[in-house]
Amino acid sequence: MTDQIERPWALMRHHAGWADVFHVEKEAGDSVTGFYPDRETVGPPVSYSVRAVLARFPTMEAARAAREGAVAEWRKHDAGVQEAEEKLRAAEKAREDAWLGCLREAADRSVG
């Protein structure tokens, strides 16, 4: 039996569309403990739930390559997301305008 972790390099969600490379030093139950090698100050090890792990890799290079490939895939959808956001803003404006119009009409009717 060995203490070495078979796939010690993990990608952890940082924010939408980006993951940080994380080195897993220890696993216990449903948690992983390790550090972020790309951060300027590597402090004491930190622990997270295994649910925070997006993917596992045998080497740092494999994790970084996967992250870069995933960013490229994410970017392929930027135009569609922007279009959808523009449609959402237009729909929200139409809803707001209709709501205000309704209130103002009701106010006008109540005067007479």
N, C-alpha and C positions, 0 to 999 in steps of 0.2 A: 504494500500500500504506500502511496506517495502523497505528500502534502502539496505537490505542485498542481496548480489549477490548469486544466487542459486548454481553456480559452480565456486567458486572463485579461484580455483587452476588450473593453466594452464601449459602446456608444450610449451616452446618457442624454436624454432630452435637455436642451438648454433653453431654447425658445422655438417658436414655430419655424420650421425649415432648417434648424441647426441643431447639431448634437456635439457634445464635447467628448473627447477621448478620455477614458477613465481606466486606470490599471487596478484590477481587482487583486487584492492581496490575501483576502480571507472571505470565506463564505460560511454563514451559519444560519441554519433554518431558512427563513425567508429574507435574509439581508446579505448585502455585500459590503465589504469595507475595503477602501483603497484610497487612491489619490489621482489628481488630474496632472499629468506630466507637462502639459502645455501652459499651465498657469505660472506666472512670474514667481510667486511665492508659494512654494509647496509646504503647506502647513501639516498639522497632524492628520492622520488618516480620518476619513469621514465615512459614515455608514448610511446606506439607503436601502429601501425595500427592493427586492429583486424586480418588482414591477417597474422601477425606474429605468431598468436596463432595456434599451431598444434592441440591441443586437450584440453578439459576442464574437470575438475573433482570436486567432492564435498569435497574431503579431500586431504591433503598433502600426506598422505599414499597411497591413490589411484593413485595420479599422479606419485609418485616415483615408485610404483609397475609397472605401465604401462610403464614408461621409461625403467626400467630394463628388462621387457619382450620384449620391442621393440629392445633394444640393443642385446639381445639374438637372436632375429629374424634377425637382421642386420648381425650378425656374421655368421649365417648359409650360407650366400652368399659370404663370404670372398674368398673361394677357387675358385668359378666361376669367381669372379671379377679379382683375381690374374691371372688366366688362360687367361682371355680375355685381360688383360693388357700386358701379355707376347706375345700374338699373335699380338697385336697392335704394340708393339715395333719391333717385327720381320718384320711386314709389312712396317712400317715406314723406317726401315733400308734397306729393299729391294727397296723401292721407291727411297731413297737417293742414293743407289748404282747405280740404273738404270739411274738416272738423271746425276750423275757424269760420268758414262760410256758414256752416250750419248754426253755430252759436250766434253769429251776427244777424242772420235771418230771423232767428228766434227773438233776438232783442228788438229788431225792427218791428216784428209782428206784435210784440207785447206793448209797444208804444201806442198803437192805434186802437 
